Amino acid sequence: MKIKLDKDADAAYIKVVDEIKDGEATKNVMLSENIILDFNSEGNLLGIEVLDASKTLNQDLLLEASSIN
């Protein structure tokens, strides 16, 4: 599991697979207003997008995230 944090957008992406290829995420499911699940065509979970990350995620988890900006 890898976590990327965009501090400017206050968004985090949690990858649950090693690599996600361009176009591989074919289905998005909005779990809540701030959480979106990405699945491939076979229904496998690829990653989780978390909006308002600073309010939604545990602060210790955010400290472990690698920043993309």
C-alpha angles and dihedrals in degrees: 000000000000126000123205120191127202102196094186092056093033088229132132132197120206112199112204094183128056096245136012114199122213109277094010093115101078101162131045123193120194103218092179138340090284104030126071124179121210119209133181125231091272092056096254118145111245103172150336125237115207119195121199084025095174089060099035105043131060111264092232089056091051091052089057093052122103113235121235095199 
